[in-house]
Amino acid sequence: MNALPVEPRPVRLILDLDPRSAAPAGTLTARSGTASRFTGWVGLTRAIELALATERGKAAATEGEHP
């Protein structure tokens, strides 16, 4: 029997920015509690990519589990 495809859930991230910084700087925290510090637009983009990769890895691991 084939399992039904699971609808992807949105990934919730918390963005804390340093208001004193000229460039975007702060911390990006994933739902799991993992926090990534960043500086600049490229750093923010990288922090988002890492958080998404972590969530995708968790989703892939969950899809492989069977009750």
KAURRA-V487265 format. One record per residue. N is the residue number from 1. RES is the residue in one small letter. OMEGA is omega in degrees with one decimal (none if undefined). Layout:
n->(N | N)
res->(RES | RES)
omega->(OMEGA | OMEGA)
This chain:
n->(1 | 2 | 3 | 4 | 5 | 6 | 7 | 8 | 9 | 10 | 11 | 12 | 13 | 14 | 15 | 16 | 17 | 18 | 19 | 20 | 21 | 22 | 23 | 24 | 25 | 26 | 27 | 28 | 29 | 30 | 31 | 32 | 33 | 34 | 35 | 36 | 37 | 38 | 39 | 40 | 41 | 42 | 43 | 44 | 45 | 46 | 47 | 48 | 49 | 50 | 51 | 52 | 53 | 54 | 55 | 56 | 57 | 58 | 59 | 60 | 61 | 62 | 63 | 64 | 65 | 66 | 67)
res->(m | n | a | l | p | v | e | p | r | p | v | r | l | i | l | d | l | d | p | r | s | a | a | p | a | g | t | l | t | a | r | s | g | t | a | s | r | f | t | g | w | v | g | l | t | r | a | i | e | l | a | l | a | t | e | r | g | k | a | a | a | t | e | g | e | h | p)
omega->(-179.8 | 177.4 | 176.3 | 177.8 | 179.7 | 178.4 | -179.2 | 177.6 | 173.9 | 177.8 | 179.9 | 179.1 | 176.5 | -178.1 | 176.0 | -177.2 | 175.0 | -176.1 | -179.5 | -175.7 | 177.2 | 177.0 | 177.0 | 178.6 | 178.6 | -176.5 | 174.4 | -176.8 | 178.7 | 179.5 | -179.1 | -178.2 | 178.5 | -177.8 | 177.0 | 174.9 | 180.0 | 172.7 | 178.0 | -178.3 | -179.9 | 177.5 | 177.1 | 178.4 | 179.6 | 178.4 | 177.3 | 179.5 | 179.1 | 178.9 | 178.8 | 178.8 | 178.1 | 180.0 | 178.0 | 177.6 | 177.7 | -179.3 | 179.4 | 179.0 | -179.9 | -179.9 | -178.8 | -179.8 | 177.2 | -179.2 | none)
